[in-house]
């Protein structure tokens, strides 16, 4: 079942009555937002807000509308970030070394050769000795 609703374009003020499915509005908790595409009322794309009584509570202009794109156009969109499909173990280690456990066998050769990790371990041991945490446990 449909309900007829009088719609006014918020941009050019053209008026037209459209039919809105009752089920759409009844599913919403409070307001329903309905997109009105170009050509439905006028040449503008906008949104309407309708309450449970099918009263129009407001309008909103659409700033940007994505058009239908062909597959060839989508493939040509470039990302500002480099995209890699696969990383080597070394790249993974270098990226996430702080989160890799010292006993991890997969990254063992990188752990043993890692100067950053050794310096971190040495600094932790020195701080512990300077704070006398080791002596308190003896």
N, C-alpha and C positions, 0 to 999 in steps of 0.2 A: 504494500500500500504506500502511496505517495501523498505528501502534503504540499500544496502550492504555497510558495513563499515569494514575497515581493523583494527583489534585490536591487540595490542601487550601487553602481560603480563608484568607489571612493575617489576616483581620479577625474572621470568625465561626467559623472552624475547621471548616466543613462540608466533608465529603469526597465526592469523586465521581471516577469513572474516565471519562476522555474519550479519544477517538481523535485522534491527531496525525499528520498526513501525514509519512511518512518522508522525502520529498523536501525538505521545509522544513528539517528538522534537518540533513540531509546537505549542504545548500548553505552552511551557516554554517561559518566557520573554526574557531570554538571553541564558544561558547554561542549558543543561539537564544533570542531574547526573543519571547514569545508573549503577546498581549493576550487576556485572558479577559473578554468583555463581561458586563454584568449579565444575570442569568437563565441563564447557562450552567452555573454551579455553584451559585450562590446569588444574593442581591440585590446583591452587590458587584461592582465592576469592578476587576480587578487584573492584574498581569503575572507570568508565570512565566519562569524561566530554566532551559533544558534543555541538557544537554551532548550530545555525540555518541552516548553510550550510552543516551540517553533517560532519564537520571536527572535529577530536579528538583533544581537546585542552589540555588534561592532564589525568593523571592516579593517583589513590590513593590506597595504600595498605590498607586492612582492618585489624585492630589490633586484633579484637575479633569478632567472629561470633557466635550468639546464634543458637544452633541446635534445631531441633524439639524435644520438651519435652513431655513426657507422663504425664497425669494428676497426677499420683502417685508421680512423681518427683517434680511437682510444689507444691503439698500439703506439701511436706517435707521441703520446704525452710523455714528457721526460720528468724524472724525479730530480729534485735538487740534491738528493742523497745517493751515494753510490749503492748500487744493488748488486749483491753477490749471491749466487745460488748456493755455493758450497765454500766452507772455510777449512783450511788445513788444521791439523791438531795444534801446530805452533801458533797459528793465528787465534785459535780459540783460547789457548793458554795465555797468550799475551793480552787478550781482551779481558779475561776473567780470572787471572792468576790469584787475585786476593780471595776468591771464593773456592778455590780448589784445595782440597785437603792435602796436607804434607805427605800422606801415605797413599795417595792416588797412584795406582800402578800404570794407568793409561798415560799419565803425564809425567812419569818418573824421570825420564831423561831431561825434560824441560825444568823440572823442579831442582834437580841436582846442578844444573848449569845456570840457574837464575840468581844473579847478583842481588837484585832487588829483594828477593825472598830471604837470602842469607843475611843481608843488612837488617831487614826487619826482625828476624829472629835474634840476631846479635843485640840489637837495640832493646828488644824486649827483655832479654836475659840481663843486660847491664842495668836497666831500670829496676828490675826485680832485686838485683844484688844491692844497688844503691839504696833502695827503700828497705832493705834488710828483711824482706819477706822470707827469704830462704833461711835466715838465722832463726826466725820465730818458730819455724817448723822443726828445728833440730832439738 
